[in-house]
Amino acid sequence: MELTADELTEARRVIARALEEDLRYGPDVTTLATVPADTVADARIVSRSPGVLAGIPVVRAVFDLVIGSDNYTVTEELPDGSAVEPGQTVLALRAPATSLLTAERTALNLLCHLSGIATTTAQWVAAVEGTSAQIRDS
């Protein structure tokens, strides 16, 4: 799934606000002190509980903004709407470690929030299956 132009604009606004809040005192001094600037890392986002995945395009927008779209490689990715189980990798990438550590909190917060909404909505849909009820808005 790709975001529409309007969705991407709104996602970037939310991402910028989240990063502004997270980095209001500057970059993480622990990362700067302990991670060599040229370190490249392999990272995985792994589900901790069963649910429905949502927000991968937003997570990619976080990485695009912080790391730069040409500076990381996605090696594994599940599409939005996928059912996930604990321990399952939903996104894996290779990126500069310092940028990855800068982006990860915002990316995870957004992914968890959006996946929580998708998971709850799926539960509501399942609860009314076989009835004439419809889930109109979540």
N, C-alpha and C positions, 0 to 999 in steps of 0.2 A: 504494500500500500504506500502510495506517495501522498504527501500533504498537498492540498491546493495552495495556490499563491497566498490566499487570505489566511489559511491555517498556518502556513509557514511564517508569515509575518507575525501572527499572534504568538506562535510558539517562540519565535526569536525574542519577542517582547518579554514573555514570561521567563525565558532563559536568562536574558540580560539582567532582569530584576533579581533573579535567584543568585546569579553569580556576583552581582553587586553586593548583595547581602552577605554571601559567603566569603567574599574577598575584601570586605570593607576595611580590614586592617592590613591589606597587602597579601602577597603570596604566602603560602605556608612556610614558615621558617624552618620547620623540621625537615620538610622535603628538600628545601634549598641546601640545608646543612648536611644532609645524609645521602642524597641521591645525586650522583654525578650527572651533569647536564646532558651528556651524550648517551645516557642509558636508554635502551629500548626495552620495552616490556611486552610480554604476552599476557593478556588479561581475559577473564571470562566473567560474565554476569550469569549467576546460577540461581535458579529458583529455590527458595527456602520452603515453599508450601505449594500445594496444588492450587491451580487457578487457571485463569484465562489471561493470556499475554496481551497487553496493549501499550503502545507508546514507543515502539522501536524507532519509527521515523523521528520522533521528538528527541530520543536519545542520540540518534545520529546527528541531529541538528546541534545538540550540545557539543558533541565531539567536533563537528565541522567548525563551530564558532571558536572553541578553545584550542583545539589541536590543529585545525586546518584540514579541509577535505582531502588534500593531497598528501597529508603527513601521517595517515594511519591506514591500516588495511584491515577490513573485516574478514575474518577467516571462518566464521560460522554465524548464522543468523536465522532465527525462527520468525515467521511472519506474525503480525498482529492477528489475534483471534485463535492462535494455537492454544490447545490445552497443554498445560505444563505440570510436571510432577516435581517433588523435591529432589534436588540434586541435578536437575536437567539444565544444561547450558542453553541460555536464550540468545546470548550474543558473545562472540569471542573476537578479539582484535589484537593487533600488534601496533604499538604506538610509542612515542617518546614518553618515558616514565613520568617526568615532572608534569607534562601537560595532561597526561592521563590522570594523575593524582589530583590535579586541579579540577578536572571535569567530573570525576567520578561521583562526588556527593550530589551534585545537581542532577546528573543523569539518573542516578539510582532513586533519588527522591521522586522525580517525575515518573519514572517507570513504575515504581511501587504504587504511587497514587493512581495512575491511569489503569494499571492492571487490577488494582483493588476495585475500581468502578466496574471494569469489564467482568470481573469475577462475580461481583454481587448482582450485576444485571443478568448474567447467565443463570445464576441461581433463581432469580425472579422468573425468568422465562421458563425454566424447568418446572417451577412450582405451579405455573398456570397451564402447562402443557395439557392438552386434551379438554380444555374448557374454552369458552368463547372469550375469555379475558385476553387482553393484549397489553403488553408493557409499552406504554407510550413515551415515557421520558424517564431517564435515570439521573 
